[in-house]
Amino acid sequence: AIWENSMDCVVKAFYQVAAGKVKSAAEHMERRAKGGMSSEDAWNESSIELVAASTAHCRAFMVEKFVETVSKSSVSRPLQTVLTQLAELYALYWLLINKGDFLMFSNLSPADVDGLQLWLEQLLAKLRPNAVGIVDSFDIHDEILGSPLGAWDGRVYERMFEESQKSPLNSEPVNKSFHEYLKPFLRSNL
Amino acid sequence: VNPDLVRERQKCTFNTLELTHLLDGGEAKTLERKEREDYFLSDPAFKDEVPMEYLSHKEQYEHSVRKACHMFKKLQEMPHGSMDNFRQLLGGMLGSAIIKDGNPLALHYVMFLPTLAGQGTVEQQAFWISRAWNLEIIGTYAQTELGHGTFIRGLETTATYDPATQEFVLNSPTLTSYKWWPGGLGHTANYAVVVAQLYTQGKCHGIHPFIVQLRDEETHMPLPGIIIGEIGAKLGMNTTNNGYLGFKQVRIPLENMLMKNNKVLEDGTYVKSPSDKLTYGTMMFVRVVICQDMSSYLSKAVTIATRYSAVRHQSEMKPGAPEPQVLDYRTQQYKLLPSIASVFAMKFSAQWIWEMYNVVNSELDQGDLERLPELHAASCCLKALCTSDAASAVETVRLACGGHGYMKSSNLPSTYGLVTAACTYEGENTVLLLQTARYLMKTWQQARSGQTLTPSVAYLNLYSDWRQPR
């Protein structure tokens, strides 16, 4: 029951949390039913916990499938390294977001949290040089992206300005609303 | 090319093409995708003279119908047609690049045709699918009502069998029973599969699907007794032409009930299918596809935000030093990189559930229903998590682009509109999570009584007596 900063331990912890939440929701529902509540009311009263249990169950297998797929993929070592870092980042991100659950239901202790936070920050630093490379690999055509902010050539400001010229308001130097509303309004205030 | 992006690409430590091939499923698939993209994107008929957002709601719809018709005509003329092409055009990134705010013909292909295939008899399939496939008719799928969404047993529209004329009489007893939401229903479709409570011989037999003609095939005028229109502007997907539909004693022939599973005989006798669970297949397939689409939409959003973050410089990290790339700030990395990781998590989970779907479907064909509840539970919660994660990640990366991400032209607001819609359609997320919870509660009882559990929940046995150490 000692926490280790390893992916085996992390994946196991996700399942411990899921099992803990399922168990907790089931026990609370049973307690309500034993207290005389109808099963439907007991279900409704416990539904916040039930939703959380489902979410934890799903998150556990998303983390597991990510880690498993990466470890089984036959890719080059440099790519394997990046994919492993992404899988670790995904797991740690959700673990730290929900650390209260892990402190309650897994063998994570408060003293271990600092180490996990540091691990996450190190992963961000390691992935930083490859961020553009990873999204380039998605290989999305500029026309599909449809965004001056994300085009392959990075001409963000030129493209944004070009887009602004498409506004129908820019088709004439003075809009008719000036003569109809603004001008009389300005005079009336004089 | 912007010099910052050149530098970023120079320092990348892996072969980006290798990852592209991995994500596409191989080099051949990458080439196939690129050919498909060139085939559609090079067509000048899909170019907008004026950005769509500057057009009125009505004009946007009219342009989308024009593009959708041209798109499907081109698809039928394609030398190597495949389901991948359909998928990409209907829900995928390519389709949303051509028609940014929703395809008014999508439900004809995504729901109408699969429902005919999944729930029609062989004779019904031969007649209706050929008419639908040849675009003699345009269909949609009308299930949700103003008063009822995911809880389909509560639907109020009635189909009462009249043995004297061998017809069903469709009726909307209340305003809340009006169909509400189906894509293409407003002004595009002339037929719909309508889900209604079946009454025969004075008894209600629950909900069943019926093919109903809505509009005249020549004039497109609504038929007598059909109350139909578009529901109005929404947060996003404004060109999907979502509609409403009411019935005032509309008569349809007996053979218009889809009878692959349950049947009504000429005298009104109701014959129930041995397993009504067989109709769950289409629903689960759609949920698997949604997970794949969420991964695609998110990959688009993170590409926009990451490249922008490499080009954008902001503030002073050290006094007197030049403004660094925003990508160098740890807080910016925390917004972008977990969102990038989510693209992979969704993609790999969708692959896993797709494999499970195929296994369970082949077991179903042999009459083995054992793993159906497990698949149902997994597809429910995975759809819920993928859509809610994608919606919050798109919003996070939009914020990572500051004010520029708020521009419509950034394409992040439209992407958010498409993604957040999926949190609601094909089963509202909280309702789906509660369906998974029902399965988990049953499984928990089985675990406690020492029974063997199916693979995705076997961990409950492992940790059933597990206690946190402190």
Boltz contact constraints between the chains, C-beta under 6 A:
constraints:
  - contact:
      token1: [A, 1]
      token2: [B, 469]
      max_distance: 6.0
  - contact:
      token1: [A, 15]
      token2: [B, 459]
      max_distance: 6.0
  - contact:
      token1: [A, 16]
      token2: [B, 463]
      max_distance: 6.0
  - contact:
      token1: [A, 19]
      token2: [B, 459]
      max_distance: 6.0
  - contact:
      token1: [A, 19]
      token2: [B, 460]
      max_distance: 6.0
  - contact:
      token1: [A, 19]
      token2: [B, 463]
      max_distance: 6.0
  - contact:
      token1: [A, 22]
      token2: [B, 440]
      max_distance: 6.0
  - contact:
      token1: [A, 22]
      token2: [B, 444]
      max_distance: 6.0
  - contact:
      token1: [A, 26]
      token2: [B, 441]
      max_distance: 6.0
  - contact:
      token1: [A, 26]
      token2: [B, 444]
      max_distance: 6.0
  - contact:
      token1: [A, 50]
      token2: [B, 434]
      max_distance: 6.0
  - contact:
      token1: [A, 50]
      token2: [B, 437]
      max_distance: 6.0
  - contact:
      token1: [A, 51]
      token2: [B, 433]
      max_distance: 6.0
  - contact:
      token1: [A, 53]
      token2: [B, 437]
      max_distance: 6.0
  - contact:
      token1: [A, 53]
      token2: [B, 440]
      max_distance: 6.0
  - contact:
      token1: [A, 54]
      token2: [B, 381]
      max_distance: 6.0
  - contact:
      token1: [A, 54]
      token2: [B, 433]
      max_distance: 6.0
  - contact:
      token1: [A, 54]
      token2: [B, 436]
      max_distance: 6.0
  - contact:
      token1: [A, 54]
      token2: [B, 437]
      max_distance: 6.0
  - contact:
      token1: [A, 58]
      token2: [B, 381]
      max_distance: 6.0
  - contact:
      token1: [A, 58]
      token2: [B, 382]
      max_distance: 6.0
  - contact:
      token1: [A, 58]
      token2: [B, 385]
      max_distance: 6.0
  - contact:
      token1: [A, 62]
      token2: [B, 345]
      max_distance: 6.0
  - contact:
      token1: [A, 62]
      token2: [B, 349]
      max_distance: 6.0
  - contact:
      token1: [A, 65]
      token2: [B, 348]
      max_distance: 6.0
  - contact:
      token1: [A, 65]
      token2: [B, 349]
      max_distance: 6.0
  - contact:
      token1: [A, 65]
      token2: [B, 352]
      max_distance: 6.0
  - contact:
      token1: [A, 66]
      token2: [B, 345]
      max_distance: 6.0
  - contact:
      token1: [A, 66]
      token2: [B, 348]
      max_distance: 6.0
  - contact:
      token1: [A, 69]
      token2: [B, 348]
      max_distance: 6.0
  - contact:
      token1: [A, 78]
      token2: [B, 13]
      max_distance: 6.0
  - contact:
      token1: [A, 78]
      token2: [B, 14]
      max_distance: 6.0
  - contact:
      token1: [A, 79]
      token2: [B, 14]
      max_distance: 6.0
  - contact:
      token1: [A, 79]
      token2: [B, 18]
      max_distance: 6.0
  - contact:
      token1: [A, 79]
      token2: [B, 19]
      max_distance: 6.0
  - contact:
      token1: [A, 82]
      token2: [B, 14]
      max_distance: 6.0
  - contact:
      token1: [A, 86]
      token2: [B, 341]
      max_distance: 6.0
  - contact:
      token1: [A, 86]
      token2: [B, 344]
      max_distance: 6.0
  - contact:
      token1: [A, 89]
      token2: [B, 337]
      max_distance: 6.0
  - contact:
      token1: [A, 89]
      token2: [B, 341]
      max_distance: 6.0
  - contact:
      token1: [A, 90]
      token2: [B, 341]
      max_distance: 6.0
  - contact:
      token1: [A, 90]
      token2: [B, 345]
      max_distance: 6.0
  - contact:
      token1: [A, 93]
      token2: [B, 338]
      max_distance: 6.0
  - contact:
      token1: [A, 105]
      token2: [B, 468]
      max_distance: 6.0
  - contact:
      token1: [A, 107]
      token2: [B, 469]
      max_distance: 6.0
  - contact:
      token1: [A, 124]
      token2: [B, 333]
      max_distance: 6.0
  - contact:
      token1: [A, 124]
      token2: [B, 337]
      max_distance: 6.0
  - contact:
      token1: [A, 127]
      token2: [B, 337]
      max_distance: 6.0
  - contact:
      token1: [A, 128]
      token2: [B, 333]
      max_distance: 6.0
  - contact:
      token1: [A, 129]
      token2: [B, 11]
      max_distance: 6.0
  - contact:
      token1: [A, 130]
      token2: [B, 12]
      max_distance: 6.0
  - contact:
      token1: [A, 130]
      token2: [B, 13]
      max_distance: 6.0
  - contact:
      token1: [A, 131]
      token2: [B, 306]
      max_distance: 6.0
  - contact:
      token1: [A, 132]
      token2: [B, 8]
      max_distance: 6.0
  - contact:
      token1: [A, 132]
      token2: [B, 310]
      max_distance: 6.0
  - contact:
      token1: [A, 133]
      token2: [B, 12]
      max_distance: 6.0
  - contact:
      token1: [A, 133]
      token2: [B, 16]
      max_distance: 6.0
  - contact:
      token1: [A, 134]
      token2: [B, 340]
      max_distance: 6.0
  - contact:
      token1: [A, 135]
      token2: [B, 302]
      max_distance: 6.0
  - contact:
      token1: [A, 135]
      token2: [B, 303]
      max_distance: 6.0
  - contact:
      token1: [A, 135]
      token2: [B, 306]
      max_distance: 6.0
  - contact:
      token1: [A, 136]
      token2: [B, 16]
      max_distance: 6.0
  - contact:
      token1: [A, 137]
      token2: [B, 16]
      max_distance: 6.0
  - contact:
      token1: [A, 137]
      token2: [B, 19]
      max_distance: 6.0
  - contact:
      token1: [A, 137]
      token2: [B, 20]
      max_distance: 6.0
  - contact:
      token1: [A, 138]
      token2: [B, 299]
      max_distance: 6.0
  - contact:
      token1: [A, 138]
      token2: [B, 303]
      max_distance: 6.0
  - contact:
      token1: [A, 139]
      token2: [B, 20]
      max_distance: 6.0
  - contact:
      token1: [A, 140]
      token2: [B, 300]
      max_distance: 6.0
  - contact:
      token1: [A, 140]
      token2: [B, 303]
      max_distance: 6.0
  - contact:
      token1: [A, 141]
      token2: [B, 37]
      max_distance: 6.0
  - contact:
      token1: [A, 143]
      token2: [B, 41]
      max_distance: 6.0
  - contact:
      token1: [A, 143]
      token2: [B, 97]
      max_distance: 6.0
  - contact:
      token1: [A, 144]
      token2: [B, 93]
      max_distance: 6.0
  - contact:
      token1: [A, 144]
      token2: [B, 97]
      max_distance: 6.0
  - contact:
      token1: [A, 146]
      token2: [B, 97]
      max_distance: 6.0
  - contact:
      token1: [A, 146]
      token2: [B, 411]
      max_distance: 6.0
  - contact:
      token1: [A, 147]
      token2: [B, 304]
      max_distance: 6.0
  - contact:
      token1: [A, 147]
      token2: [B, 410]
      max_distance: 6.0
  - contact:
      token1: [A, 147]
      token2: [B, 411]
      max_distance: 6.0
  - contact:
      token1: [A, 148]
      token2: [B, 409]
      max_distance: 6.0
  - contact:
      token1: [A, 149]
      token2: [B, 304]
      max_distance: 6.0
  - contact:
      token1: [A, 149]
      token2: [B, 308]
      max_distance: 6.0
  - contact:
      token1: [A, 149]
      token2: [B, 401]
      max_distance: 6.0
  - contact:
      token1: [A, 149]
      token2: [B, 404]
      max_distance: 6.0
  - contact:
      token1: [A, 149]
      token2: [B, 410]
      max_distance: 6.0
  - contact:
      token1: [A, 150]
      token2: [B, 303]
      max_distance: 6.0
  - contact:
      token1: [A, 150]
      token2: [B, 304]
      max_distance: 6.0
  - contact:
      token1: [A, 150]
      token2: [B, 307]
      max_distance: 6.0
  - contact:
      token1: [A, 153]
      token2: [B, 1]
      max_distance: 6.0
  - contact:
      token1: [A, 154]
      token2: [B, 2]
      max_distance: 6.0
  - contact:
      token1: [A, 154]
      token2: [B, 5]
      max_distance: 6.0
  - contact:
      token1: [A, 154]
      token2: [B, 311]
      max_distance: 6.0
  - contact:
      token1: [A, 156]
      token2: [B, 311]
      max_distance: 6.0
  - contact:
      token1: [A, 163]
      token2: [B, 409]
      max_distance: 6.0
  - contact:
      token1: [A, 166]
      token2: [B, 51]
      max_distance: 6.0
  - contact:
      token1: [A, 168]
      token2: [B, 54]
      max_distance: 6.0
